[in-house]
Amino acid sequence: MMNKTTKGSLLDFEPQSNRICKIKLKGRFRNITVISAHAPTNDKHDQEKERFYENLEEICNRIPRHDMVIIMGDFNTKLGNKEYLQPVAGPCACF
């Protein structure tokens, strides 16, 4: 789903797997590659997790060096209530 302005900037759309998708947008000064990634949960086999990260690395290595790259998604990270993380992650609502 994109608005008309963004849709006109779409250069490429590549679903890589059921966990990774890549789009390339035309930017003013450089192209922007956005990768949406959803890592396997901790209860998955180590082979599946390794395959996911190898696939993600392979995709990143194929992106032209002059592109701006944004990787976003769910990497199943758990943050503690460490104060030094607040500038990056915000306050933790740990129960």
N, CA, C and O atoms as CSV, one atom per row, in Angstrom:
chain,resi,resn,atom,element,x,y,z
A,1,MET,N,N,0.837,-1.171,0.000
A,1,MET,CA,C,0.000,0.000,0.000
A,1,MET,C,C,0.882,1.234,0.000
A,1,MET,O,O,1.733,1.415,0.871
A,2,MET,N,N,0.659,2.079,-0.997
A,2,MET,CA,C,1.446,3.302,-1.132
A,2,MET,C,C,0.557,4.423,-1.617
A,2,MET,O,O,-0.433,4.197,-2.313
A,3,ASN,N,N,0.926,5.642,-1.238
A,3,ASN,CA,C,0.207,6.763,-1.809
A,3,ASN,C,C,0.729,7.009,-3.228
A,3,ASN,O,O,1.720,6.397,-3.628
A,4,LYS,N,N,0.087,7.885,-3.988
A,4,LYS,CA,C,0.437,8.095,-5.391
A,4,LYS,C,C,1.867,8.590,-5.567
A,4,LYS,O,O,2.549,8.186,-6.509
A,5,THR,N,N,2.323,9.451,-4.681
A,5,THR,CA,C,3.685,9.982,-4.787
A,5,THR,C,C,4.709,8.870,-4.616
A,5,THR,O,O,5.642,8.754,-5.411
A,6,THR,N,N,4.541,8.063,-3.599
A,6,THR,CA,C,5.472,6.972,-3.347
A,6,THR,C,C,5.382,5.925,-4.444
A,6,THR,O,O,6.404,5.380,-4.861
A,7,LYS,N,N,4.187,5.637,-4.916
A,7,LYS,CA,C,4.017,4.641,-5.967
A,7,LYS,C,C,4.774,5.039,-7.227
A,7,LYS,O,O,5.330,4.181,-7.913
A,8,GLY,N,N,4.800,6.330,-7.535
A,8,GLY,CA,C,5.548,6.809,-8.691
A,8,GLY,C,C,7.049,6.683,-8.525
A,8,GLY,O,O,7.782,6.707,-9.514
A,9,SER,N,N,7.523,6.548,-7.296
A,9,SER,CA,C,8.950,6.414,-7.012
A,9,SER,C,C,9.405,4.959,-6.947
A,9,SER,O,O,10.602,4.692,-6.845
A,10,LEU,N,N,8.470,4.022,-7.005
A,10,LEU,CA,C,8.811,2.604,-6.871
A,10,LEU,C,C,9.594,2.120,-8.087
A,10,LEU,O,O,9.085,2.150,-9.207
A,11,LEU,N,N,10.817,1.680,-7.871
A,11,LEU,CA,C,11.653,1.153,-8.940
A,11,LEU,C,C,11.626,-0.366,-8.994
A,11,LEU,O,O,11.725,-0.959,-10.068
A,12,ASP,N,N,11.490,-0.997,-7.825
A,12,ASP,CA,C,11.578,-2.456,-7.781
A,12,ASP,C,C,10.871,-2.974,-6.541
A,12,ASP,O,O,10.884,-2.329,-5.492
A,13,PHE,N,N,10.260,-4.131,-6.666
A,13,PHE,CA,C,9.626,-4.832,-5.554
A,13,PHE,C,C,10.030,-6.292,-5.672
A,13,PHE,O,O,9.748,-6.934,-6.684
A,14,GLU,N,N,10.688,-6.822,-4.647
A,14,GLU,CA,C,11.152,-8.203,-4.668
A,14,GLU,C,C,10.817,-8.913,-3.362
A,14,GLU,O,O,11.489,-8.692,-2.354
A,15,PRO,N,N,9.795,-9.757,-3.361
A,15,PRO,CA,C,9.624,-10.622,-2.185
A,15,PRO,C,C,10.725,-11.684,-2.238
A,15,PRO,O,O,10.817,-12.440,-3.206
A,16,GLN,N,N,11.546,-11.737,-1.212
A,16,GLN,CA,C,12.684,-12.654,-1.199
A,16,GLN,C,C,12.321,-14.017,-0.610
A,16,GLN,O,O,12.818,-15.050,-1.059
A,17,SER,N,N,11.464,-14.008,0.383
A,17,SER,CA,C,11.025,-15.236,1.039
A,17,SER,C,C,9.764,-14.876,1.812
A,17,SER,O,O,9.259,-13.759,1.706
A,18,ASN,N,N,9.261,-15.830,2.590
A,18,ASN,CA,C,8.092,-15.496,3.406
A,18,ASN,C,C,8.474,-14.614,4.597
A,18,ASN,O,O,7.593,-14.182,5.339
A,19,ARG,N,N,9.766,-14.338,4.797
A,19,ARG,CA,C,10.229,-13.521,5.918
A,19,ARG,C,C,10.909,-12.220,5.504
A,19,ARG,O,O,11.104,-11.339,6.342
A,20,ILE,N,N,11.278,-12.078,4.223
A,20,ILE,CA,C,12.037,-10.914,3.783
A,20,ILE,C,C,11.448,-10.373,2.482
A,20,ILE,O,O,11.143,-11.127,1.557
A,21,CYS,N,N,11.296,-9.048,2.434
A,21,CYS,CA,C,10.805,-8.372,1.247
A,21,CYS,C,C,11.662,-7.127,1.037
A,21,CYS,O,O,12.054,-6.467,2.000
A,22,LYS,N,N,11.952,-6.807,-0.234
A,22,LYS,CA,C,12.799,-5.654,-0.540
A,22,LYS,C,C,12.103,-4.770,-1.568
A,22,LYS,O,O,11.567,-5.265,-2.560
A,23,ILE,N,N,12.113,-3.456,-1.326
A,23,ILE,CA,C,11.646,-2.512,-2.339
A,23,ILE,C,C,12.743,-1.473,-2.567
A,23,ILE,O,O,13.548,-1.183,-1.683
A,24,LYS,N,N,12.747,-0.927,-3.773
A,24,LYS,CA,C,13.706,0.117,-4.123
A,24,LYS,C,C,12.912,1.326,-4.588
A,24,LYS,O,O,12.047,1.219,-5.457
A,25,LEU,N,N,13.215,2.480,-3.998
A,25,LEU,CA,C,12.530,3.728,-4.313
A,25,LEU,C,C,13.520,4.721,-4.919
A,25,LEU,O,O,14.688,4.775,-4.532
A,26,LYS,N,N,13.029,5.497,-5.870
A,26,LYS,CA,C,13.858,6.538,-6.460
A,26,LYS,C,C,13.854,7.731,-5.525
A,26,LYS,O,O,12.800,8.285,-5.213
A,27,GLY,N,N,15.025,8.119,-5.084
A,27,GLY,CA,C,15.163,9.279,-4.214
A,27,GLY,C,C,15.651,10.480,-5.001
A,27,GLY,O,O,15.980,10.365,-6.182
A,28,ARG,N,N,15.698,11.613,-4.359
A,28,ARG,CA,C,16.144,12.833,-5.037
A,28,ARG,C,C,17.627,12.762,-5.387
A,28,ARG,O,O,18.020,13.094,-6.506
A,29,PHE,N,N,18.453,12.331,-4.432
A,29,PHE,CA,C,19.893,12.298,-4.656
A,29,PHE,C,C,20.440,10.881,-4.799
A,29,PHE,O,O,21.485,10.676,-5.415
A,30,ARG,N,N,19.747,9.925,-4.242
A,30,ARG,CA,C,20.165,8.513,-4.355
A,30,ARG,C,C,18.950,7.634,-4.163
A,30,ARG,O,O,17.951,8.053,-3.579
A,31,ASN,N,N,19.039,6.412,-4.658
A,31,ASN,CA,C,17.939,5.471,-4.492
A,31,ASN,C,C,17.917,4.953,-3.058
A,31,ASN,O,O,18.941,4.924,-2.374
A,32,ILE,N,N,16.731,4.547,-2.621
A,32,ILE,CA,C,16.538,4.060,-1.258
A,32,ILE,C,C,16.049,2.624,-1.338
A,32,ILE,O,O,15.030,2.347,-1.970
A,33,THR,N,N,16.761,1.720,-0.706
A,33,THR,CA,C,16.344,0.327,-0.630
A,33,THR,C,C,15.832,0.067,0.776
A,33,THR,O,O,16.534,0.311,1.758
A,34,VAL,N,N,14.604,-0.428,0.868
A,34,VAL,CA,C,13.989,-0.738,2.152
A,34,VAL,C,C,13.788,-2.251,2.224
A,34,VAL,O,O,13.184,-2.854,1.336
A,35,ILE,N,N,14.296,-2.840,3.277
A,35,ILE,CA,C,14.140,-4.278,3.496
A,35,ILE,C,C,13.277,-4.474,4.727
A,35,ILE,O,O,13.575,-3.950,5.800
A,36,SER,N,N,12.205,-5.234,4.562
A,36,SER,CA,C,11.354,-5.608,5.679
A,36,SER,C,C,11.679,-7.058,6.015
A,36,SER,O,O,11.525,-7.945,5.175
A,37,ALA,N,N,12.124,-7.297,7.236
A,37,ALA,CA,C,12.562,-8.633,7.638
A,37,ALA,C,C,11.909,-9.039,8.948
A,37,ALA,O,O,11.769,-8.228,9.863
A,38,HIS,N,N,11.521,-10.277,9.028
A,38,HIS,CA,C,10.903,-10.827,10.234
A,38,HIS,C,C,11.630,-12.113,10.602
A,38,HIS,O,O,11.413,-13.164,9.999
A,39,ALA,N,N,12.486,-12.008,11.594
A,39,ALA,CA,C,13.355,-13.112,12.003
A,39,ALA,C,C,12.553,-14.250,12.623
A,39,ALA,O,O,11.500,-14.027,13.220
A,40,PRO,N,N,13.062,-15.473,12.476
A,40,PRO,CA,C,12.427,-16.605,13.162
A,40,PRO,C,C,12.532,-16.430,14.675
A,40,PRO,O,O,13.501,-15.865,15.183
A,41,THR,N,N,11.533,-16.917,15.372
A,41,THR,CA,C,11.540,-16.810,16.825
A,41,THR,C,C,12.574,-17.752,17.428
A,41,THR,O,O,13.091,-18.639,16.749
A,42,ASN,N,N,12.863,-17.553,18.683
A,42,ASN,CA,C,13.889,-18.329,19.378
A,42,ASN,C,C,13.598,-19.823,19.414
A,42,ASN,O,O,14.521,-20.634,19.495
A,43,ASP,N,N,12.318,-20.194,19.355
A,43,ASP,CA,C,11.994,-21.614,19.441
A,43,ASP,C,C,12.208,-22.356,18.122
A,43,ASP,O,O,12.051,-23.576,18.082
A,44,LYS,N,N,12.562,-21.658,17.044
A,44,LYS,CA,C,12.855,-22.306,15.756
A,44,LYS,C,C,14.232,-22.948,15.816
A,44,LYS,O,O,15.059,-22.597,16.657
A,45,HIS,N,N,14.465,-23.890,14.917
A,45,HIS,CA,C,15.758,-24.577,14.855
A,45,HIS,C,C,16.859,-23.598,14.457
A,45,HIS,O,O,16.622,-22.640,13.722
A,46,ASP,N,N,18.060,-23.857,14.954
A,46,ASP,CA,C,19.203,-22.995,14.656
A,46,ASP,C,C,19.465,-22.909,13.152
A,46,ASP,O,O,19.884,-21.863,12.655
A,47,GLN,N,N,19.224,-23.993,12.431
A,47,GLN,CA,C,19.438,-23.978,10.977
A,47,GLN,C,C,18.535,-22.962,10.298
A,47,GLN,O,O,18.974,-22.255,9.391
A,48,GLU,N,N,17.290,-22.879,10.718
A,48,GLU,CA,C,16.360,-21.925,10.123
A,48,GLU,C,C,16.795,-20.493,10.425
A,48,GLU,O,O,16.712,-19.623,9.559
A,49,LYS,N,N,17.257,-20.246,11.645
A,49,LYS,CA,C,17.718,-18.906,12.013
A,49,LYS,C,C,18.972,-18.537,11.217
A,49,LYS,O,O,19.086,-17.416,10.722
A,50,GLU,N,N,19.902,-19.469,11.095
A,50,GLU,CA,C,21.122,-19.225,10.320
A,50,GLU,C,C,20.784,-18.944,8.856
A,50,GLU,O,O,21.353,-18.037,8.248
A,51,ARG,N,N,19.871,-19.711,8.299
A,51,ARG,CA,C,19.459,-19.533,6.898
A,51,ARG,C,C,18.851,-18.146,6.693
A,51,ARG,O,O,19.116,-17.495,5.683
A,52,PHE,N,N,18.034,-17.691,7.651
A,52,PHE,CA,C,17.427,-16.368,7.573
A,52,PHE,C,C,18.499,-15.284,7.528
A,52,PHE,O,O,18.462,-14.417,6.655
A,53,TYR,N,N,19.460,-15.322,8.464
A,53,TYR,CA,C,20.483,-14.278,8.521
A,53,TYR,C,C,21.440,-14.358,7.335
A,53,TYR,O,O,21.928,-13.324,6.879
A,54,GLU,N,N,21.717,-15.548,6.828
A,54,GLU,CA,C,22.539,-15.682,5.623
A,54,GLU,C,C,21.816,-15.083,4.420
A,54,GLU,O,O,22.431,-14.404,3.597
A,55,ASN,N,N,20.517,-15.334,4.319
A,55,ASN,CA,C,19.716,-14.786,3.234
A,55,ASN,C,C,19.688,-13.255,3.320
A,55,ASN,O,O,19.843,-12.576,2.305
A,56,LEU,N,N,19.492,-12.717,4.514
A,56,LEU,CA,C,19.472,-11.271,4.712
A,56,LEU,C,C,20.822,-10.660,4.331
A,56,LEU,O,O,20.867,-9.617,3.678
A,57,GLU,N,N,21.904,-11.291,4.729
A,57,GLU,CA,C,23.244,-10.796,4.388
A,57,GLU,C,C,23.474,-10.824,2.881
A,57,GLU,O,O,24.033,-9.882,2.319
A,58,GLU,N,N,23.049,-11.893,2.231
A,58,GLU,CA,C,23.195,-12.013,0.786
A,58,GLU,C,C,22.437,-10.895,0.061
A,58,GLU,O,O,22.948,-10.309,-0.892
A,59,ILE,N,N,21.227,-10.610,0.516
A,59,ILE,CA,C,20.419,-9.544,-0.076
A,59,ILE,C,C,21.114,-8.198,0.117
A,59,ILE,O,O,21.191,-7.401,-0.818
A,60,CYS,N,N,21.614,-7.945,1.312
A,60,CYS,CA,C,22.305,-6.675,1.593
A,60,CYS,C,C,23.563,-6.529,0.738
A,60,CYS,O,O,23.878,-5.426,0.289
A,61,ASN,N,N,24.276,-7.614,0.510
A,61,ASN,CA,C,25.497,-7.561,-0.299
A,61,ASN,C,C,25.214,-7.246,-1.761
A,61,ASN,O,O,26.099,-6.751,-2.460
A,62,ARG,N,N,24.012,-7.516,-2.240
A,62,ARG,CA,C,23.652,-7.253,-3.640
A,62,ARG,C,C,23.155,-5.825,-3.868
A,62,ARG,O,O,22.967,-5.422,-5.016
A,63,ILE,N,N,22.942,-5.063,-2.814
A,63,ILE,CA,C,22.451,-3.688,-2.949
A,63,ILE,C,C,23.609,-2.804,-3.382
A,63,ILE,O,O,24.692,-2.878,-2.803
A,64,PRO,N,N,23.393,-1.961,-4.403
A,64,PRO,CA,C,24.473,-1.050,-4.833
A,64,PRO,C,C,24.955,-0.173,-3.674
A,64,PRO,O,O,24.162,0.272,-2.844
A,65,ARG,N,N,26.247,0.063,-3.634
A,65,ARG,CA,C,26.860,0.804,-2.524
A,65,ARG,C,C,26.335,2.230,-2.386
A,65,ARG,O,O,26.331,2.779,-1.284
A,66,HIS,N,N,25.899,2.828,-3.467
A,66,HIS,CA,C,25.444,4.213,-3.399
A,66,HIS,C,C,23.995,4.343,-2.933
A,66,HIS,O,O,23.529,5.457,-2.693
A,67,ASP,N,N,23.272,3.229,-2.801
A,67,ASP,CA,C,21.892,3.279,-2.296
A,67,ASP,C,C,21.880,3.543,-0.794
A,67,ASP,O,O,22.773,3.107,-0.067
A,68,MET,N,N,20.860,4.258,-0.343
A,68,MET,CA,C,20.597,4.364,1.090
A,68,MET,C,C,19.826,3.099,1.466
A,68,MET,O,O,18.883,2.725,0.769
A,69,VAL,N,N,20.207,2.448,2.540
A,69,VAL,CA,C,19.584,1.184,2.937
A,69,VAL,C,C,18.891,1.346,4.281
A,69,VAL,O,O,19.468,1.856,5.242
A,70,ILE,N,N,17.639,0.901,4.326
A,70,ILE,CA,C,16.874,0.884,5.571
A,70,ILE,C,C,16.417,-0.546,5.793
A,70,ILE,O,O,15.712,-1.117,4.961
A,71,ILE,N,N,16.818,-1.122,6.914
A,71,ILE,CA,C,16.386,-2.474,7.276
A,71,ILE,C,C,15.476,-2.333,8.481
A,71,ILE,O,O,15.859,-1.790,9.517
A,72,MET,N,N,14.259,-2.837,8.317
A,72,MET,CA,C,13.303,-2.739,9.424
A,72,MET,C,C,12.561,-4.047,9.538
A,72,MET,O,O,12.534,-4.847,8.603
A,73,GLY,N,N,11.962,-4.255,10.684
A,73,GLY,CA,C,11.204,-5.475,10.876
A,73,GLY,C,C,11.189,-5.904,12.323
A,73,GLY,O,O,11.387,-5.106,13.240
A,74,ASP,N,N,10.953,-7.169,12.497
A,74,ASP,CA,C,10.853,-7.762,13.825
A,74,ASP,C,C,11.998,-8.744,13.980
A,74,ASP,O,O,11.998,-9.811,13.365
A,75,PHE,N,N,12.967,-8.387,14.796
A,75,PHE,CA,C,14.115,-9.247,15.023
A,75,PHE,C,C,14.046,-9.923,16.378
A,75,PHE,O,O,15.045,-10.449,16.870
A,76,ASN,N,N,12.865,-9.908,16.983
A,76,ASN,CA,C,12.610,-10.616,18.233
A,76,ASN,C,C,13.566,-10.229,19.353
A,76,ASN,O,O,13.996,-11.072,20.141
A,77,THR,N,N,13.882,-8.979,19.409
A,77,THR,CA,C,14.784,-8.472,20.433
A,77,THR,C,C,14.029,-8.232,21.731
A,77,THR,O,O,12.875,-7.803,21.724
A,78,LYS,N,N,14.676,-8.505,22.815
A,78,LYS,CA,C,14.113,-8.214,24.120
A,78,LYS,C,C,15.025,-7.204,24.787
A,78,LYS,O,O,16.225,-7.439,24.924
A,79,LEU,N,N,14.460,-6.081,25.201
A,79,LEU,CA,C,15.240,-5.048,25.862
A,79,LEU,C,C,14.994,-5.106,27.354
A,79,LEU,O,O,13.876,-5.335,27.816
A,80,GLY,N,N,16.044,-4.898,28.078
A,80,GLY,CA,C,15.902,-4.811,29.523
A,80,GLY,C,C,15.632,-3.376,29.919
A,80,GLY,O,O,15.380,-2.528,29.064
A,81,ASN,N,N,15.683,-3.105,31.188
A,81,ASN,CA,C,15.411,-1.751,31.654
A,81,ASN,C,C,16.721,-1.010,31.931
A,81,ASN,O,O,16.847,-0.330,32.950
A,82,LYS,N,N,17.671,-1.137,31.048
A,82,LYS,CA,C,18.955,-0.460,31.188
A,82,LYS,C,C,18.802,0.999,30.801
A,82,LYS,O,O,18.258,1.308,29.741
A,83,GLU,N,N,19.274,1.889,31.642
A,83,GLU,CA,C,19.130,3.325,31.389
A,83,GLU,C,C,19.892,3.760,30.137
A,83,GLU,O,O,19.440,4.655,29.423
A,84,TYR,N,N,21.037,3.141,29.864
A,84,TYR,CA,C,21.833,3.571,28.716
A,84,TYR,C,C,21.143,3.274,27.384
A,84,TYR,O,O,21.549,3.820,26.358
A,85,LEU,N,N,20.111,2.425,27.369
A,85,LEU,CA,C,19.378,2.126,26.141
A,85,LEU,C,C,18.253,3.120,25.866
A,85,LEU,O,O,17.739,3.161,24.748
A,86,GLN,N,N,17.862,3.911,26.842
A,86,GLN,CA,C,16.712,4.796,26.678
A,86,GLN,C,C,16.848,5.803,25.541
A,86,GLN,O,O,15.845,6.066,24.878
A,87,PRO,N,N,18.021,6.388,25.264
A,87,PRO,CA,C,18.095,7.316,24.145
A,87,PRO,C,C,17.810,6.647,22.793
A,87,PRO,O,O,17.368,7.304,21.850
A,88,VAL,N,N,18.065,5.349,22.709
A,88,VAL,CA,C,17.863,4.619,21.459
A,88,VAL,C,C,16.504,3.945,21.422
A,88,VAL,O,O,15.801,4.014,20.414
A,89,ALA,N,N,16.129,3.295,22.509
A,89,ALA,CA,C,14.922,2.471,22.519
A,89,ALA,C,C,13.779,3.081,23.300
A,89,ALA,O,O,12.664,2.561,23.249
A,90,GLY,N,N,14.009,4.150,24.010
A,90,GLY,CA,C,12.953,4.741,24.831
A,90,GLY,C,C,12.824,4.005,26.147
A,90,GLY,O,O,13.488,2.990,26.358
A,91,PRO,N,N,11.981,4.502,27.033
A,91,PRO,CA,C,11.827,3.837,28.323
A,91,PRO,C,C,11.194,2.457,28.161
A,91,PRO,O,O,10.323,2.265,27.312
A,92,CYS,N,N,11.615,1.537,28.943
A,92,CYS,CA,C,11.101,0.174,28.875
A,92,CYS,C,C,9.901,0.034,29.805
A,92,CYS,O,O,9.942,0.452,30.962
A,93,ALA,N,N,8.854,-0.552,29.288
A,93,ALA,CA,C,7.660,-0.794,30.106
A,93,ALA,C,C,7.700,-2.265,30.536
A,93,ALA,O,O,6.865,-3.066,30.116
A,94,CYS,N,N,8.662,-2.602,31.364
A,94,CYS,CA,C,8.806,-3.993,31.804
A,94,CYS,C,C,7.917,-4.252,33.017
A,94,CYS,O,O,7.808,-3.427,33.924
A,95,PHE,N,N,7.301,-5.395,33.003
A,95,PHE,CA,C,6.385,-5.736,34.099
A,95,PHE,C,C,6.975,-6.799,34.975
A,95,PHE,O,O,6.348,-7.214,35.949
